[in-house]
Amino acid sequence: MNEIKINGLTEKETGYLVGFFIGDGYYFHSKKDRHYMVEFCFSSINDGKIAEKIGIILNKLGAKYFIIK
């Protein structure tokens, strides 16, 4: 299990992550597998810097993530 350390983020980082999730995020939970997944949708043309910033925040959280191009 991957433990998320939300207290390690600044208020600005938390707001950025939550705001981006609300605007371009998706949440999935499989009760059968007890699997949780959060996805963000980025434009490969315009959102490179945003994706990089989200990656930095997710690293601070200790979250496992991957990028599909």
Secondary structure as UniProt FT lines:
FT   HELIX           6..8
FT   HELIX           11..24
FT   STRAND          25..30
FT   TURN            31..34
FT   STRAND          35..40
FT   TURN            44..46
FT   HELIX           48..61
//
